[in-house]
Structures are given as structure tokens and as C-alpha cells.
């Protein structure tokens, strides 16, 4: 129809859109992928995929593995900067989104053959360390003997030191001096700083282990040795100007400038972020750098990205490599539609959420009598897989740009678009295969798939859209695209299973292979979403 509007009235031999479509069909080269082509309505060209080709593609995947379905992106190396909590503060619900979305983006890129540098840009430097170190010296004059148990709850330690800082002018003075000493490299202060970081790091590690998230820490302090040179480079390009005693970069479209050196000569977020970007481009040779923080920090990222373009570090076109992206996300909300907090208006600790998700999941399994059927280890592992999976999926299935209301009841529901429903669906497929008593690995080598029934064909077609879905989720940086695919895959399987008998039917071999292929694709989706599959429920 589009072509017809271009050639109409220009002495063409065609008599309207259908005739143009007919000519197009005649000129198409033959392909094993295509079963037939036809013209429909006012000039649509319909292409029907070959059921034989679809079946063969699925058979090949069963033999060669699902990694053969991985898309190939044009990027070789990427940095994903995510999670990034602050030292001496506990990880809370606000870190949940950055950690989970970041991990999934990293997993999808890794699957798509990209080398991913997973970076934890922790807040391990700055003025707050002055008060923490001084408070540590007061409580424990012999810092060498300080242990995690002695300090106890680091969050409380932080709060007490902050309170003293706010109320005691003498302590405040000492804390400010401590910052100068720390930044000047005083070994006593550096040792105390390292101790606080180590205790905090161990706490973070426990959370990452539970979430099965891998990260390499390169905190703010890592970039300290490079900052002065980077500011010097920016100054030599005429980008840095004096303003109200500070050194700043003026950026078109923003009223306030980007401060890179404060009036007291100290560095700030912008200095560190610009330096980290320089390091990632020049030392780590990354082509794509992806930052995950809440949407509230969007302006900061836009400003320092613009500064980097001004410096010639990045191309003017933001789609050309090397490129940067700020992956912003909305807030986790409570029932009152405000930021999710505890009853005492404290931020919700991430460990508490993980504990409750697992406990609720375990209670639901015990209610179904699973504690009588399974070993305590099986019960515990399944409760963890379902509980943590529910937490992750509820976060990932919503478009990250919007916030979502946190609800355990909703995320642990076994009906609808939840991880529980999807894990059940996977366990059910595994049970169908087990009940057949057939050796599925043997069937993969000898059996053939036929997609004769409409439900078989629909399931096969959806499966074959896996690679393009992963590619879309990577390029748009939207994990919810993959969640939607996974949910529809289980829906297509349900339709197939309710209209096509598997075990004991004449088509048993073909249908068992379709079950196995569905389970494999589901498991790969779970893996990319950081969810542990369960095989019986």
C-alpha cells in the first residue's frame, strides 16, 4: 500500500495495491522458512512460516543447546554500574531495584556474548567518614581489636555518630579535622576507614549471596588518584571555569553549573563520576556504560554526560558507541502510595524483606503438606527460590520507569503474572516429562517434532521469538519485556496442554519434546531474571 501511493499515476502497469503485492510475492526468493505467501484485504502481504522449519529449529536447539539462540549485539564490552550502597549504611528497599534490574541487564548482556564489567560503585569516601572514624576512636581507642561483633549494628553506629556530630560542636570540629587527615593519607585514619569499609562490605556480601548477585567493587575511593588529572584535562580544554570560589562546568540547557571542585578545594560526586567515566572509557575500554539509579538522579547524569560530550570523550550522537545510558527507575511504594517505609517511618531493610519473603513462602509450602513429603533441605531451598524469585519478579515485571506498590500477598500469589505461578508452571512441565518414564535425552537425539495442531504451532512460534525478545530487552534496557515473554510462554503452554494430550497419545514423542523445549526456554528466562527454577512443587 505504501509503494502504491508512491507509484500511483506515474504510468505504472499495476492496477492498485493488491497487484503490487502480487508482484512482490512473485519476486520473493524461495526460503525453507516460508510455507506460503498471500495477499489479504486492500494489499497486505501475509507470510506463513513453515511448520517444518519451525520444528527443525526447535529440534536443533534441543540438541545444540539454548545458547545457540543467543542474540549477538554489536558491543564487545560493557560496564553495568549498579547496586552501589553507601558504606556504614545498611542496604534498604531502595537498593533492591538497582541491584535486581542491574543484575538482570548484566545477565542478558552476558548471554548475548558481551563481556560485562559488573561494577559496585559504593559510597566509600566523603565527609561522613570523619564522624565515623572519630566515633570509632572514642568507643574503641585500640582500633586494631575492633570486630564486627564489637561495633554491632553498623546502622546504629552511624546514627549515634551522626547524632553526636549534630549536637556536640567539639566532636564536629574533630570530625572535620578527621576528614582532612583521611584525605591527606594519614595511615592511622586510613586504617580506621578500611576497618569500617570491611565491616560494611561483609554485610553487603551476605545480601548479594542471598540474591545470587555477583559484583566487583570499585568504590568512589578507587578513582581518587585519577581525579586531579581528569580535572586538569577538562581545564586544558577550556571547560572548567571559576564561579563563586568553586570550579565549575557550565552546561547548555541547565541553569546551575556542574561543580567539579568545591570552594574548599574538595571533590564531589561530579568529580568522581566524570573520573570514573574517563577510567571506564580509557582504562577499561568499555563501549557501553550503563548506570542504574532512581529517576531522582536523572539530571545529574544528563549534566555529566553532556560535560563528557563537550570534552570529546563521547560522540555527539547518543546512539553511537562508545555510549552511556542512565537506566532510571521509579520508587517502591507502600499501600499509602508513598515511599515504602516501616511503621516507625524507617526505611525498610533489605535483609528483613528477604527473610519475610522466604518465611511466607515456607509457610505456604507447609500449608500444602510439603514438610511431610520433602527433606528439611528441600523445603528450605524451595522456600528460598520461590520467596526470592517472587520478590525479584514483582520488581522486574513492571516497566522500570514507573514505581510499584510493594505487596507480599500479590507477589506470592500462585495465580496471575507472578513468579510463583511461573515456577509452578515449570515444575508441572517437569512432572509431565517425569510421568512419561521416557529418557528425554534419548528422545532429543532420535525423536522428531510436528507442529500440526494450532496450539502446538502457537507454542512453537512463541518459543522462536525468544532471541529477538532478549535482544529487545537489551537494547531498550527494559527487563519487563522478557518477563512479558515468559508469562505468555507459560500461557501458550497451558493452552497447548489443555488441548493436546501428551502422555499416551500417538504424538507423545513430539509433544514431550515440545514440553522439554518449553522448560528449557523457561529456565533460561529464569536464569536471565536471576530466579532459581524449581523442579517439583
C-alpha positions in Angstrom: 0.0 0.0 0.0 2.9 2.3 0.8 4.5 1.5 -2.5 1.3 2.1 -4.4 1.0 5.6 -3.0 4.5 6.4 -4.5 3.9 4.9 -8.0 0.2 5.8 -8.5 -0.4 8.0 -11.5 3.2 7.6 -12.8 2.4 5.4 -15.8 2.7 2.1 -13.9 1.4 -1.2 -15.2 -0.1 -2.1 -11.8 -3.8 -1.5 -11.1 -3.7 -1.0 -7.3 -2.0 -2.3 -4.1 -3.0 -6.0 -4.5 -1.3 -6.1 -7.9 1.9 -4.6 -6.3 1.7 -7.2 -3.6 1.3 -10.0 -6.1 4.4 -8.8 -7.9 6.4 -8.7 -4.6 5.3 -12.3 -3.8 6.4 -13.5 -7.3 9.9 -11.8 -6.8 10.5 -13.3 -3.3 13.3 -15.8 -3.3 12.3 -19.3 -2.1 13.1 -19.9 1.6 12.8 -23.0 3.8 11.4 -20.7 6.4 8.3 -19.8 4.3 5.3 -22.1 3.8 3.2 -19.7 1.7 2.5 -16.1 0.9 -0.8 -14.5 0.0 -2.5 -11.1 -0.5 -5.1 -10.1 2.0 -7.6 -7.2 2.2 -6.5 -4.0 0.5 -2.9 -5.1 -0.1 -1.4 -6.8 2.9 1.2 -9.4 2.1 0.8 -12.3 4.5 3.7 -14.7 5.0 3.1 -18.0 6.7 6.1 -19.6 8.4 6.9 -23.2 7.6 5.8 -25.6 10.4 8.6 -27.9 9.2 11.3 -25.2 9.6 9.9 -24.1 13.0 10.0 -27.7 14.2 13.5 -28.2 12.9 14.7 -25.0 14.6 13.4 -26.3 18.0 14.9 -29.8 17.4 18.3 -28.2 16.7 18.1 -26.2 19.9 17.3 -29.3 21.9 20.5 -30.9 20.5 22.8 -27.9 20.4 21.6 -26.1 23.5 19.8 -22.8 24.0 23.0 -20.8 23.9 22.7 -21.2 20.1 19.6 -19.0 20.3 21.5 -16.1 22.0 21.4 -12.8 20.0 24.6 -11.1 19.0 24.9 -7.5 19.9 27.3 -5.0 18.2 29.1 -4.3 21.6 32.1 -6.3 22.8 32.5 -4.8 26.4 30.1 -3.0 28.7 30.1 -1.7 32.2 27.0 -2.1 34.3 27.2 0.2 37.3 24.5 -1.0 39.8 23.5 -1.5 43.4 26.1 1.0 44.8 25.1 1.3 48.5 26.8 3.6 51.0 29.4 2.3 53.4 28.2 2.2 57.1 24.6 2.3 56.0 22.5 -0.9 55.6 21.1 -1.9 52.3 17.4 -1.0 52.2 14.5 -1.4 49.8 15.8 1.5 47.7 18.8 -0.7 46.7 16.5 -3.6 45.7 15.6 -2.1 42.3 19.1 -1.1 41.3 20.5 -4.5 42.4 17.9 -6.6 40.7 17.5 -4.6 37.5 21.2 -4.2 37.2 21.9 -7.9 37.6 19.3 -8.9 35.0 20.6 -6.4 32.5 24.1 -7.8 33.1 22.9 -11.4 32.7 21.1 -10.6 29.4 24.1 -8.8 28.0 26.4 -11.7 29.1 24.1 -14.2 27.4 24.3 -12.0 24.3 28.1 -12.6 24.2 29.0 -9.2 25.7 31.9 -9.0 28.2 30.2 -7.3 31.2 32.2 -5.5 33.9 29.7 -5.6 36.8 30.7 -2.5 38.9 29.6 -1.8 42.5 30.3 2.0 42.8 29.9 2.0 46.6 29.9 5.3 48.6 33.2 4.6 50.5 34.6 8.2 50.6 33.4 11.6 51.8 32.8 13.8 54.7 30.7 11.2 56.7 33.8 9.2 57.3 35.2 12.0 59.6 32.5 11.5 62.2 32.5 7.7 61.8 36.3 7.5 62.4 36.2 9.9 65.4 33.3 8.0 66.9 35.2 4.7 66.4 38.3 6.2 68.2 36.1 7.3 71.1 34.4 3.9 71.5 37.4 1.8 70.7 40.8 3.5 71.4 42.5 0.3 70.2 41.1 0.2 66.6 43.1 -3.0 65.8 40.9 -5.1 68.1 37.6 -3.8 66.6 35.4 -6.6 65.3 32.0 -6.7 63.7 30.5 -8.0 66.9 32.0 -5.1 68.9 30.5 -2.5 66.6 27.3 -4.5 66.3 24.7 -2.9 64.1 26.6 -0.6 61.8 23.4 1.3 61.0 23.0 2.2 64.8 26.7 3.1 64.9 26.2 5.5 62.0 23.1 7.1 63.7 24.8 7.6 67.0 27.8 9.2 65.4 25.5 11.5 63.4 23.6 12.5 66.5 26.9 13.3 68.3 28.1 15.3 65.2 24.9 17.3 65.2 24.8 18.0 68.9 28.4 18.3 70.0 30.4 21.2 68.4 33.7 19.9 69.8 33.1 16.4 68.2 32.0 18.1 65.0 35.3 20.0 64.9 37.3 16.8 65.4 35.2 15.0 62.7 36.0 17.8 60.2 39.7 17.5 61.0 39.5 13.7 60.6 38.2 14.2 57.0 41.3 16.3 56.2 43.6 13.8 57.8 41.9 10.9 55.9 42.1 12.7 52.6 45.7 13.6 53.3 46.5 9.9 53.7 47.2 9.7 57.4 47.9 5.9 58.0 46.0 5.8 61.3 42.9 7.3 59.8 43.2 5.2 56.6 43.4 2.1 58.8 40.2 3.1 60.7 38.5 3.9 57.4 39.5 0.5 55.9 38.1 -1.2 59.0 34.7 0.5 58.7 34.6 -0.4 55.0 35.5 -4.0 55.6 32.7 -4.5 58.2 30.2 -2.9 55.8 31.4 -4.9 52.9 30.8 -8.1 54.8 27.2 -7.1 55.4 26.7 -6.3 51.7 28.2 -9.6 50.7 25.6 -11.6 52.7 22.8 -9.8 50.9 24.4 -10.4 47.5 25.0 -14.0 48.3 21.3 -14.5 49.1 20.2 -12.7 46.0 22.9 -14.6 43.9 24.2 -11.4 42.6 27.8 -11.0 41.5 29.6 -7.6 41.6 33.1 -6.3 41.6 33.6 -3.4 43.9 35.3 -0.3 42.6 34.0 2.4 45.0 34.4 6.1 44.9 37.8 6.0 46.6 39.2 3.9 43.8 39.1 6.9 41.5 40.7 9.3 43.9 44.2 9.1 42.4 42.9 10.0 38.9 40.6 13.0 39.8 43.2 15.8 39.7 44.5 14.7 36.2 40.9 14.4 34.8 40.0 17.9 36.1 43.3 19.1 34.6 42.4 17.6 31.2 38.9 19.3 31.3 40.5 22.6 32.3 43.1 22.4 29.4 40.1 22.0 27.0 38.7 25.3 28.4 35.7 23.6 30.0 36.3 24.5 33.7 35.6 28.0 34.9 35.8 29.8 38.3 32.4 30.6 39.8 31.8 31.8 43.4 35.1 30.3 44.5 34.3 26.9 43.0 35.5 25.4 39.7 32.5 24.5 37.5 31.5 23.4 34.0 28.6 25.4 32.5 26.2 23.2 30.6 23.8 24.3 27.9 20.2 23.9 29.0 20.9 23.9 32.7 20.8 27.0 34.9 23.1 25.8 37.7 26.6 24.7 36.5 28.2 21.3 37.3 30.5 21.9 40.2 33.7 19.8 39.8 35.8 21.4 42.6 34.1 22.8 45.7 35.1 26.2 47.1 37.0 24.5 49.9 39.1 22.7 47.2 37.4 19.3 47.8 36.0 17.0 45.2 32.3 15.8 44.9 30.1 13.4 43.1 30.6 15.1 39.7 34.4 15.0 40.1 34.2 11.2 40.9 31.6 10.4 38.3 33.5 12.2 35.5 36.7 10.4 36.6 35.0 7.0 36.7 33.7 7.6 33.2 37.1 8.6 32.0 38.6 5.5 33.6 35.9 3.2 32.1 36.5 4.6 28.6 40.3 4.8 28.6 41.5 2.1 31.1 38.7 -0.5 30.9 38.0 0.2 27.2 34.2 -0.1 27.7 32.0 0.7 24.7 28.7 0.9 26.6 28.4 2.2 30.2 25.1 1.7 31.9 24.2 3.4 35.2 21.4 2.2 37.4 19.9 4.7 40.0 16.5 6.0 40.8 15.0 8.7 38.5 15.7 11.4 41.1 19.3 11.4 39.9 18.5 11.8 36.2 19.5 15.5 36.0 22.9 14.8 37.5 23.6 12.1 34.9 22.3 14.2 32.0 24.7 17.0 33.1 27.8 15.0 33.4 27.1 13.1 30.2 26.8 16.4 28.4 30.1 17.5 30.0 31.8 14.4 28.7 30.4 15.1 25.2 31.7 18.6 25.5 35.1 17.2 26.3 35.0 15.0 23.3 35.0 11.7 25.3 31.7 10.7 23.8 30.2 11.1 20.3 27.5 13.8 19.9 25.0 11.2 18.8 23.9 9.3 21.9 23.2 6.1 19.8 26.8 5.8 18.6 29.4 3.9 20.6 31.1 4.5 23.0 27.8 5.4 24.6 26.3 5.9 28.1 22.9 5.3 29.4 21.2 6.3 32.7 18.8 3.5 33.5 16.4 5.3 35.9 13.6 3.6 37.8 10.6 4.6 39.9 10.2 4.2 43.6 9.0 1.2 45.6 5.7 2.4 47.2 3.8 1.4 50.2 0.0 1.0 50.5 -0.3 4.7 51.1 1.2 5.4 47.6 4.2 7.0 49.3 7.8 5.7 49.5 7.8 2.3 51.2 8.7 2.6 54.9 8.2 0.7 58.1 5.5 1.7 60.6 8.1 3.8 62.5 8.8 5.6 59.2 12.2 3.9 59.0 13.5 2.7 55.6 12.9 -1.0 55.1 16.0 -3.1 55.5 16.6 -5.4 52.6 17.5 -8.4 54.8 14.1 -8.1 56.5 12.3 -8.2 53.2 14.3 -11.3 52.1 13.6 -13.0 55.5 9.9 -12.3 55.2 9.6 -13.4 51.6 11.2 -16.8 52.5 9.2 -17.2 55.7 5.9 -16.6 53.9 6.9 -18.9 51.0 7.8 -21.6 53.5 4.5 -21.2 55.4 2.6 -21.7 52.1 4.5 -24.9 51.4 3.9 -26.3 54.9 0.2 -25.5 54.5 0.3 -27.7 51.4 1.9 -30.5 53.4 5.3 -30.3 51.7 7.1 -30.6 55.0 5.8 -34.2 55.2 6.9 -35.0 51.6 10.3 -33.3 51.5 13.5 -33.2 53.4 14.1 -30.0 55.5 16.8 -29.0 53.0 14.4 -29.4 50.1 11.8 -27.3 51.9 14.3 -24.6 52.8 15.7 -24.4 49.2 12.3 -24.3 47.6 11.1 -21.6 50.0 14.1 -19.5 49.2 13.8 -20.0 45.4 10.1 -19.1 45.5 10.3 -16.3 48.0 13.3 -14.5 46.5 12.0 -15.2 43.0 8.7 -13.6 43.8 10.5 -10.5 45.2 12.6 -10.2 42.0 9.9 -10.9 39.5 7.4 -8.4 41.1 10.1 -5.7 40.6 11.2 -6.7 37.1 7.8 -7.2 35.5 6.8 -3.5 35.9 8.3 -1.1 33.4 11.2 0.3 35.5 10.2 3.9 34.7 7.2 3.6 36.9 7.1 2.9 40.6 5.2 -0.1 42.0 3.3 -0.9 45.2 5.1 -3.5 47.3 2.7 -6.3 48.4 3.8 -9.7 49.6 0.2 -11.0 49.1 0.3 -10.1 45.5 3.8 -11.3 44.7 3.4 -14.6 46.4 0.0 -15.3 44.8 0.1 -18.6 42.7 -2.3 -17.2 40.1 -1.7 -14.5 37.5 1.6 -12.8 36.4 3.8 -13.8 39.4 7.0 -15.8 39.8 5.1 -18.4 41.9 2.7 -19.1 39.0 5.6 -19.4 36.6 7.7 -21.6 38.8 4.6 -23.8 39.3 4.2 -23.9 35.5 7.8 -25.0 35.1 7.5 -27.7 37.8 4.3 -29.0 36.2 6.1 -29.4 32.8 9.0 -31.3 34.6 6.4 -33.6 36.2 4.7 -34.3 32.8 8.1 -35.4 31.5 8.9 -37.5 34.6 5.5 -39.3 34.5 6.1 -40.4 30.9 9.1 -42.5 32.1 10.8 -41.8 28.8 14.5 -40.9 28.6 14.2 -37.3 27.3 17.9 -37.1 26.3 17.5 -40.2 24.1 14.3 -38.7 22.6 16.1 -35.5 21.7 18.5 -37.5 19.6 16.0 -39.7 17.9 12.6 -38.0 18.1 11.0 -35.6 15.7 8.7 -32.6 16.4 5.5 -32.0 14.4 3.5 -28.8 14.9 0.3 -29.9 13.3 -2.2 -28.8 15.9 -2.9 -25.0 16.1 -1.9 -24.9 19.8 1.4 -26.7 19.0 2.2 -24.3 16.3 1.4 -21.2 18.5 3.6 -22.6 21.3 6.5 -23.3 18.8 6.1 -19.8 17.2 6.3 -18.1 20.6 9.4 -20.1 21.6 11.2 -19.0 18.4 10.7 -15.3 19.4 13.0 -15.8 22.4 16.2 -14.4 20.8 14.5 -11.3 19.4 12.9 -10.7 22.8 16.2 -10.9 24.7 17.7 -8.5 22.1 14.9 -6.0 22.5 15.2 -6.2 26.3 18.9 -5.5 26.0 18.7 -2.6 23.5 15.8 -0.9 25.3 17.3 -1.8 28.8 13.8 -2.9 29.8 13.7 -6.3 31.7 9.9 -6.3 31.8 10.0 -7.2 28.0 11.5 -10.5 29.0 9.0 -11.0 31.9 6.1 -10.5 29.5 7.6 -13.0 27.1 8.0 -15.6 29.9 4.4 -15.1 31.1 3.0 -15.5 27.6 5.1 -18.6 27.1 3.5 -20.3 30.1 0.1 -19.2 28.9 0.8 -20.7 25.4 1.9 -23.9 27.1 -1.3 -24.0 29.2 -3.4 -23.7 26.0 -1.3 -26.4 24.3 -1.5 -28.8 27.3 -5.3 -28.4 27.7 -6.0 -29.1 24.0 -3.2 -31.7 23.3 -2.8 -34.9 25.2 0.9 -35.6 25.8 1.5 -38.9 27.6 0.0 -41.9 26.0 -1.0 -40.1 22.8 0.0 -41.0 19.2 2.1 -37.8 19.2 3.7 -38.5 22.5 7.3 -38.2 21.4 6.8 -34.9 19.6 4.8 -33.4 22.4 7.3 -34.5 25.1 10.0 -32.7 23.1 7.8 -29.6 23.0 7.4 -29.9 26.8 11.2 -30.2 27.2 11.9 -27.2 24.8 9.4 -25.1 26.8 11.0 -26.0 30.1 14.5 -25.2 28.6 13.4 -21.7 27.4 11.6 -21.0 30.7 14.8 -22.0 32.6 16.9 -19.6 30.5 14.4 -16.8 31.2 14.6 -17.6 34.9 18.4 -17.5 34.7 18.4 -14.2 33.0 16.0 -12.8 35.6 18.1 -14.2 38.4 15.4 -16.6 39.6 16.2 -20.2 40.7 13.9 -22.7 39.0 12.2 -25.4 41.0 11.5 -28.8 39.6 8.8 -30.0 41.9 6.2 -28.1 43.9 
